Amino acid sequence: MESWYLGDMDAVERAYPNFRAERYRNKATFRNPDNCNAKEELRKILPNLQQIGSARAIAPHMDISENKSTSFQQFINGLNRFLEINLR
């Protein structure tokens, strides 16, 4: 899940106003958040990270259409397909 948060640096910044997304957004490590050790990288940039608390803080700010995480996009696409099939 941490790669999902790194896929939307703006959501992290909205949840943690002292975090500056522009410092990290274009770094090679974060261009494809699914290819890094996201949990470790997130702990480096947010030392006070708490697994549940941070999830609750970041998730409401996430933009599902702009998230750079491939695994997040696959999850959203799968969820949309599931809902299409089951809501017919």
N, CA, C and O atoms as CSV, one atom per row, in Angstrom:
chain,resi,resn,atom,element,x,y,z
A,1,MET,N,N,0.810,-1.199,0.000
A,1,MET,CA,C,0.000,0.000,0.000
A,1,MET,C,C,0.852,1.262,0.000
A,1,MET,O,O,0.426,2.297,-0.512
A,2,GLU,N,N,2.025,1.189,0.557
A,2,GLU,CA,C,2.864,2.381,0.612
A,2,GLU,C,C,3.166,2.913,-0.786
A,2,GLU,O,O,3.273,4.124,-0.979
A,3,SER,N,N,3.305,2.014,-1.762
A,3,SER,CA,C,3.574,2.479,-3.128
A,3,SER,C,C,2.373,3.266,-3.660
A,3,SER,O,O,2.539,4.154,-4.495
A,4,TRP,N,N,1.183,2.950,-3.189
A,4,TRP,CA,C,0.001,3.708,-3.608
A,4,TRP,C,C,0.099,5.142,-3.099
A,4,TRP,O,O,-0.278,6.080,-3.803
A,5,TYR,N,N,0.598,5.311,-1.892
A,5,TYR,CA,C,0.747,6.661,-1.339
A,5,TYR,C,C,1.839,7.424,-2.082
A,5,TYR,O,O,1.680,8.606,-2.389
A,6,LEU,N,N,2.937,6.751,-2.367
A,6,LEU,CA,C,4.015,7.403,-3.107
A,6,LEU,C,C,3.585,7.737,-4.528
A,6,LEU,O,O,4.171,8.614,-5.163
A,7,GLY,N,N,2.578,7.054,-5.028
A,7,GLY,CA,C,2.057,7.337,-6.362
A,7,GLY,C,C,1.275,8.633,-6.423
A,7,GLY,O,O,0.990,9.139,-7.509
A,8,ASP,N,N,0.930,9.171,-5.276
A,8,ASP,CA,C,0.212,10.448,-5.211
A,8,ASP,C,C,0.867,11.329,-4.156
A,8,ASP,O,O,0.381,11.454,-3.032
A,9,MET,N,N,1.967,11.927,-4.544
A,9,MET,CA,C,2.729,12.774,-3.615
A,9,MET,C,C,1.918,13.975,-3.134
A,9,MET,O,O,2.119,14.455,-2.019
A,10,ASP,N,N,1.003,14.460,-3.975
A,10,ASP,CA,C,0.181,15.597,-3.557
A,10,ASP,C,C,-0.735,15.212,-2.400
A,10,ASP,O,O,-0.988,16.024,-1.510
A,11,ALA,N,N,-1.231,13.983,-2.409
A,11,ALA,CA,C,-2.075,13.510,-1.297
A,11,ALA,C,C,-1.264,13.446,-0.010
A,11,ALA,O,O,-1.758,13.790,1.064
A,12,VAL,N,N,-0.015,13.002,-0.125
A,12,VAL,CA,C,0.866,12.945,1.048
A,12,VAL,C,C,1.080,14.359,1.584
A,12,VAL,O,O,1.043,14.582,2.794
A,13,GLU,N,N,1.300,15.303,0.688
A,13,GLU,CA,C,1.516,16.689,1.105
A,13,GLU,C,C,0.262,17.280,1.759
A,13,GLU,O,O,0.367,18.013,2.742
A,14,ARG,N,N,-0.912,16.971,1.225
A,14,ARG,CA,C,-2.144,17.486,1.834
A,14,ARG,C,C,-2.353,16.891,3.227
A,14,ARG,O,O,-2.857,17.568,4.123
A,15,ALA,N,N,-1.970,15.634,3.407
A,15,ALA,CA,C,-2.111,14.990,4.711
A,15,ALA,C,C,-1.047,15.463,5.694
A,15,ALA,O,O,-1.292,15.545,6.897
A,16,TYR,N,N,0.132,15.771,5.171
A,16,TYR,CA,C,1.267,16.202,5.998
A,16,TYR,C,C,1.808,17.515,5.430
A,16,TYR,O,O,2.732,17.489,4.617
A,17,PRO,N,N,1.262,18.652,5.834
A,17,PRO,CA,C,1.618,19.944,5.240
A,17,PRO,C,C,3.105,20.296,5.292
A,17,PRO,O,O,3.562,21.102,4.481
A,18,ASN,N,N,3.865,19.725,6.210
A,18,ASN,CA,C,5.308,20.011,6.250
A,18,ASN,C,C,6.084,19.244,5.187
A,18,ASN,O,O,7.235,19.576,4.901
A,19,PHE,N,N,5.470,18.229,4.603
A,19,PHE,CA,C,6.085,17.456,3.527
A,19,PHE,C,C,5.967,18.266,2.238
A,19,PHE,O,O,4.913,18.834,1.954
A,20,ARG,N,N,7.041,18.319,1.466
A,20,ARG,CA,C,7.035,19.058,0.202
A,20,ARG,C,C,7.179,18.072,-0.956
A,20,ARG,O,O,8.265,17.550,-1.208
A,21,ALA,N,N,6.085,17.830,-1.646
A,21,ALA,CA,C,6.034,16.850,-2.734
A,21,ALA,C,C,7.031,17.162,-3.850
A,21,ALA,O,O,7.626,16.246,-4.417
A,22,GLU,N,N,7.216,18.426,-4.166
A,22,GLU,CA,C,8.095,18.786,-5.285
A,22,GLU,C,C,9.547,18.343,-5.059
A,22,GLU,O,O,10.295,18.182,-6.023
A,23,ARG,N,N,9.943,18.150,-3.828
A,23,ARG,CA,C,11.307,17.674,-3.540
A,23,ARG,C,C,11.517,16.230,-3.990
A,23,ARG,O,O,12.649,15.824,-4.254
A,24,TYR,N,N,10.449,15.461,-4.079
A,24,TYR,CA,C,10.558,14.025,-4.329
A,24,TYR,C,C,9.934,13.572,-5.640
A,24,TYR,O,O,10.356,12.563,-6.205
A,25,ARG,N,N,8.960,14.284,-6.124
A,25,ARG,CA,C,8.146,13.855,-7.253
A,25,ARG,C,C,8.956,13.402,-8.463
A,25,ARG,O,O,8.609,12.393,-9.076
A,26,ASN,N,N,10.007,14.103,-8.822
A,26,ASN,CA,C,10.764,13.787,-10.033
A,26,ASN,C,C,12.028,12.965,-9.796
A,26,ASN,O,O,12.789,12.725,-10.733
A,27,LYS,N,N,12.260,12.540,-8.580
A,27,LYS,CA,C,13.424,11.698,-8.303
A,27,LYS,C,C,13.189,10.311,-8.891
A,27,LYS,O,O,12.071,9.798,-8.868
A,28,ALA,N,N,14.232,9.722,-9.408
A,28,ALA,CA,C,14.135,8.412,-10.057
A,28,ALA,C,C,13.487,7.363,-9.160
A,28,ALA,O,O,12.707,6.536,-9.632
A,29,THR,N,N,13.800,7.395,-7.890
A,29,THR,CA,C,13.246,6.415,-6.939
A,29,THR,C,C,11.728,6.435,-6.922
A,29,THR,O,O,11.101,5.394,-6.727
A,30,PHE,N,N,11.127,7.600,-7.122
A,30,PHE,CA,C,9.687,7.755,-6.969
A,30,PHE,C,C,8.920,7.819,-8.276
A,30,PHE,O,O,7.693,7.913,-8.261
A,31,ARG,N,N,9.614,7.770,-9.412
A,31,ARG,CA,C,8.904,7.836,-10.695
A,31,ARG,C,C,7.995,6.641,-10.899
A,31,ARG,O,O,6.904,6.768,-11.455
A,32,ASN,N,N,8.445,5.482,-10.448
A,32,ASN,CA,C,7.601,4.294,-10.490
A,32,ASN,C,C,7.593,3.713,-9.078
A,32,ASN,O,O,8.451,2.897,-8.740
A,33,PRO,N,N,6.642,4.122,-8.262
A,33,PRO,CA,C,6.665,3.743,-6.852
A,33,PRO,C,C,6.549,2.243,-6.600
A,33,PRO,O,O,6.892,1.773,-5.515
A,34,ASP,N,N,6.070,1.484,-7.587
A,34,ASP,CA,C,5.961,0.036,-7.411
A,34,ASP,C,C,7.321,-0.663,-7.524
A,34,ASP,O,O,7.450,-1.834,-7.171
A,35,ASN,N,N,8.325,0.055,-8.015
A,35,ASN,CA,C,9.650,-0.550,-8.216
A,35,ASN,C,C,10.645,-0.206,-7.115
A,35,ASN,O,O,11.825,-0.539,-7.228
A,36,CYS,N,N,10.199,0.441,-6.072
A,36,CYS,CA,C,11.111,0.755,-4.972
A,36,CYS,C,C,10.595,0.072,-3.703
A,36,CYS,O,O,9.484,-0.458,-3.675
A,37,ASN,N,N,11.408,0.095,-2.675
A,37,ASN,CA,C,10.946,-0.395,-1.375
A,37,ASN,C,C,10.136,0.741,-0.762
A,37,ASN,O,O,10.648,1.541,0.021
A,38,ALA,N,N,8.864,0.791,-1.136
A,38,ALA,CA,C,8.014,1.933,-0.805
A,38,ALA,C,C,7.893,2.162,0.697
A,38,ALA,O,O,7.893,3.305,1.156
A,39,LYS,N,N,7.790,1.094,1.451
A,39,LYS,CA,C,7.649,1.249,2.902
A,39,LYS,C,C,8.883,1.939,3.486
A,39,LYS,O,O,8.765,2.851,4.303
A,40,GLU,N,N,10.051,1.498,3.062
A,40,GLU,CA,C,11.309,2.091,3.537
A,40,GLU,C,C,11.432,3.541,3.077
A,40,GLU,O,O,11.796,4.417,3.861
A,41,GLU,N,N,11.129,3.791,1.808
A,41,GLU,CA,C,11.244,5.148,1.273
A,41,GLU,C,C,10.260,6.096,1.950
A,41,GLU,O,O,10.599,7.243,2.239
A,42,LEU,N,N,9.056,5.624,2.200
A,42,LEU,CA,C,8.067,6.459,2.866
A,42,LEU,C,C,8.507,6.777,4.293
A,42,LEU,O,O,8.292,7.889,4.776
A,43,ARG,N,N,9.113,5.819,4.957
A,43,ARG,CA,C,9.619,6.070,6.318
A,43,ARG,C,C,10.773,7.084,6.315
A,43,ARG,O,O,10.944,7.836,7.274
A,44,LYS,N,N,11.554,7.098,5.243
A,44,LYS,CA,C,12.644,8.081,5.142
A,44,LYS,C,C,12.089,9.494,5.008
A,44,LYS,O,O,12.597,10.427,5.631
A,45,ILE,N,N,11.053,9.650,4.203
A,45,ILE,CA,C,10.545,11.000,3.952
A,45,ILE,C,C,9.500,11.443,4.978
A,45,ILE,O,O,9.246,12.636,5.141
A,46,LEU,N,N,8.895,10.466,5.670
A,46,LEU,CA,C,7.945,10.757,6.752
A,46,LEU,C,C,8.355,9.975,7.991
A,46,LEU,O,O,7.791,8.916,8.263
A,47,PRO,N,N,9.320,10.474,8.742
A,47,PRO,CA,C,9.834,9.726,9.891
A,47,PRO,C,C,8.774,9.361,10.933
A,47,PRO,O,O,8.934,8.371,11.647
A,48,ASN,N,N,7.708,10.136,11.031
A,48,ASN,CA,C,6.655,9.859,12.012
A,48,ASN,C,C,5.542,8.979,11.446
A,48,ASN,O,O,4.442,8.927,11.997
A,49,LEU,N,N,5.828,8.303,10.365
A,49,LEU,CA,C,4.835,7.459,9.708
A,49,LEU,C,C,4.289,6.404,10.659
A,49,LEU,O,O,5.043,5.704,11.336
A,50,GLN,N,N,2.978,6.306,10.696
A,50,GLN,CA,C,2.289,5.260,11.454
A,50,GLN,C,C,1.388,4.554,10.457
A,50,GLN,O,O,0.600,5.197,9.763
A,51,GLN,N,N,1.498,3.244,10.384
A,51,GLN,CA,C,0.836,2.497,9.330
A,51,GLN,C,C,-0.662,2.810,9.223
A,51,GLN,O,O,-1.126,3.198,8.150
A,52,ILE,N,N,-1.399,2.656,10.268
A,52,ILE,CA,C,-2.847,2.885,10.218
A,52,ILE,C,C,-3.172,4.382,10.186
A,52,ILE,O,O,-3.987,4.826,9.377
A,53,GLY,N,N,-2.545,5.141,11.051
A,53,GLY,CA,C,-2.809,6.580,11.117
A,53,GLY,C,C,-2.476,7.293,9.818
A,53,GLY,O,O,-3.220,8.170,9.380
A,54,SER,N,N,-1.367,6.922,9.204
A,54,SER,CA,C,-0.978,7.548,7.942
A,54,SER,C,C,-1.919,7.150,6.820
A,54,SER,O,O,-2.244,7.968,5.960
A,55,ALA,N,N,-2.356,5.907,6.822
A,55,ALA,CA,C,-3.319,5.462,5.811
A,55,ALA,C,C,-4.598,6.286,5.910
A,55,ALA,O,O,-5.150,6.718,4.898
A,56,ARG,N,N,-5.054,6.495,7.116
A,56,ARG,CA,C,-6.274,7.287,7.328
A,56,ARG,C,C,-6.075,8.748,6.942
A,56,ARG,O,O,-7.007,9.403,6.473
A,57,ALA,N,N,-4.877,9.253,7.136
A,57,ALA,CA,C,-4.599,10.656,6.825
A,57,ALA,C,C,-4.438,10.888,5.320
A,57,ALA,O,O,-4.913,11.896,4.796
A,58,ILE,N,N,-3.777,9.971,4.628
A,58,ILE,CA,C,-3.455,10.162,3.212
A,58,ILE,C,C,-4.612,9.776,2.296
A,58,ILE,O,O,-4.911,10.500,1.346
A,59,ALA,N,N,-5.266,8.651,2.563
A,59,ALA,CA,C,-6.274,8.092,1.651
A,59,ALA,C,C,-7.361,9.079,1.216
A,59,ALA,O,O,-7.705,9.096,0.034
A,60,PRO,N,N,-7.913,9.893,2.103
A,60,PRO,CA,C,-8.984,10.805,1.657
A,60,PRO,C,C,-8.524,11.835,0.620
A,60,PRO,O,O,-9.353,12.421,-0.077
A,61,HIS,N,N,-7.233,12.053,0.515
A,61,HIS,CA,C,-6.697,13.068,-0.393
A,61,HIS,C,C,-6.255,12.494,-1.742
A,61,HIS,O,O,-5.876,13.241,-2.644
A,62,MET,N,N,-6.304,11.184,-1.876
A,62,MET,CA,C,-5.784,10.557,-3.091
A,62,MET,C,C,-6.680,10.829,-4.293
A,62,MET,O,O,-7.907,10.801,-4.198
A,63,ASP,N,N,-6.039,11.091,-5.421
A,63,ASP,CA,C,-6.729,11.302,-6.694
A,63,ASP,C,C,-6.576,10.018,-7.502
A,63,ASP,O,O,-5.498,9.744,-8.030
A,64,ILE,N,N,-7.640,9.233,-7.603
A,64,ILE,CA,C,-7.507,7.904,-8.208
A,64,ILE,C,C,-7.143,7.965,-9.683
A,64,ILE,O,O,-6.580,7.003,-10.205
A,65,SER,N,N,-7.438,9.037,-10.360
A,65,SER,CA,C,-7.120,9.119,-11.787
A,65,SER,C,C,-5.688,9.574,-12.037
A,65,SER,O,O,-5.164,9.374,-13.133
A,66,GLU,N,N,-5.052,10.177,-11.053
A,66,GLU,CA,C,-3.695,10.710,-11.240
A,66,GLU,C,C,-2.613,9.912,-10.542
A,66,GLU,O,O,-1.434,10.243,-10.667
A,67,ASN,N,N,-2.974,8.876,-9.814
A,67,ASN,CA,C,-1.995,8.108,-9.057
A,67,ASN,C,C,-1.017,7.408,-9.999
A,67,ASN,O,O,-1.439,6.774,-10.967
A,68,LYS,N,N,0.283,7.515,-9.727
A,68,LYS,CA,C,1.335,6.963,-10.590
A,68,LYS,C,C,1.647,5.496,-10.312
A,68,LYS,O,O,2.441,4.892,-11.033
A,69,SER,N,N,1.054,4.926,-9.306
A,69,SER,CA,C,1.319,3.533,-8.966
A,69,SER,C,C,0.554,2.611,-9.912
A,69,SER,O,O,-0.672,2.673,-9.996
A,70,THR,N,N,1.283,1.763,-10.617
A,70,THR,CA,C,0.673,0.811,-11.540
A,70,THR,C,C,-0.235,-0.160,-10.796
A,70,THR,O,O,-1.326,-0.476,-11.270
A,71,SER,N,N,0.204,-0.632,-9.645
A,71,SER,CA,C,-0.623,-1.582,-8.894
A,71,SER,C,C,-1.917,-0.915,-8.411
A,71,SER,O,O,-2.964,-1.561,-8.361
A,72,PHE,N,N,-1.850,0.356,-8.061
A,72,PHE,CA,C,-3.058,1.073,-7.663
A,72,PHE,C,C,-4.019,1.180,-8.838
A,72,PHE,O,O,-5.218,0.940,-8.691
A,73,GLN,N,N,-3.489,1.542,-10.011
A,73,GLN,CA,C,-4.332,1.663,-11.200
A,73,GLN,C,C,-4.958,0.322,-11.583
A,73,GLN,O,O,-6.116,0.274,-11.998
A,74,GLN,N,N,-4.198,-0.760,-11.446
A,74,GLN,CA,C,-4.748,-2.089,-11.733
A,74,GLN,C,C,-5.868,-2.428,-10.747
A,74,GLN,O,O,-6.887,-2.995,-11.141
A,75,PHE,N,N,-5.689,-2.093,-9.495
A,75,PHE,CA,C,-6.724,-2.320,-8.488
A,75,PHE,C,C,-7.997,-1.548,-8.845
A,75,PHE,O,O,-9.094,-2.106,-8.811
A,76,ILE,N,N,-7.850,-0.275,-9.183
A,76,ILE,CA,C,-9.004,0.564,-9.532
A,76,ILE,C,C,-9.696,0.018,-10.777
A,76,ILE,O,O,-10.924,-0.052,-10.821
A,77,ASN,N,N,-8.920,-0.371,-11.790
A,77,ASN,CA,C,-9.518,-0.933,-13.010
A,77,ASN,C,C,-10.273,-2.223,-12.711
A,77,ASN,O,O,-11.370,-2.432,-13.230
A,78,GLY,N,N,-9.704,-3.082,-11.887
A,78,GLY,CA,C,-10.362,-4.328,-11.506
A,78,GLY,C,C,-11.638,-4.066,-10.729
A,78,GLY,O,O,-12.652,-4.729,-10.951
A,79,LEU,N,N,-11.594,-3.114,-9.831
A,79,LEU,CA,C,-12.770,-2.758,-9.053
A,79,LEU,C,C,-13.874,-2.214,-9.964
A,79,LEU,O,O,-15.046,-2.555,-9.804
A,80,ASN,N,N,-13.490,-1.373,-10.912
A,80,ASN,CA,C,-14.475,-0.846,-11.864
A,80,ASN,C,C,-15.103,-1.959,-12.695
A,80,ASN,O,O,-16.316,-1.963,-12.906
A,81,ARG,N,N,-14.288,-2.905,-13.169
A,81,ARG,CA,C,-14.823,-4.034,-13.943
A,81,ARG,C,C,-15.778,-4.865,-13.085
A,81,ARG,O,O,-16.847,-5.261,-13.549
A,82,PHE,N,N,-15.398,-5.123,-11.857
A,82,PHE,CA,C,-16.240,-5.885,-10.939
A,82,PHE,C,C,-17.592,-5.194,-10.752
A,82,PHE,O,O,-18.640,-5.837,-10.813
A,83,LEU,N,N,-17.558,-3.906,-10.528
A,83,LEU,CA,C,-18.800,-3.163,-10.299
A,83,LEU,C,C,-19.667,-3.124,-11.564
A,83,LEU,O,O,-20.891,-3.230,-11.483
A,84,GLU,N,N,-19.033,-2.973,-12.720
A,84,GLU,CA,C,-19.792,-2.987,-13.980
A,84,GLU,C,C,-20.547,-4.293,-14.153
A,84,GLU,O,O,-21.728,-4.290,-14.503
A,85,ILE,N,N,-19.879,-5.393,-13.912
A,85,ILE,CA,C,-20.470,-6.719,-14.100
A,85,ILE,C,C,-21.581,-6.968,-13.075
A,85,ILE,O,O,-22.629,-7.518,-13.412
A,86,ASN,N,N,-21.352,-6.572,-11.854
A,86,ASN,CA,C,-22.304,-6.886,-10.788
A,86,ASN,C,C,-23.444,-5.878,-10.633
A,86,ASN,O,O,-24.396,-6.127,-9.894
A,87,LEU,N,N,-23.351,-4.766,-11.311
A,87,LEU,CA,C,-24.428,-3.780,-11.214
A,87,LEU,C,C,-25.340,-3.794,-12.435
A,87,LEU,O,O,-26.235,-2.957,-12.549
A,88,ARG,N,N,-25.126,-4.719,-13.330
A,88,ARG,CA,C,-25.971,-4.803,-14.534
A,88,ARG,C,C,-27.295,-5.398,-14.215
A,88,ARG,O,O,-28.135,-5.547,-15.102
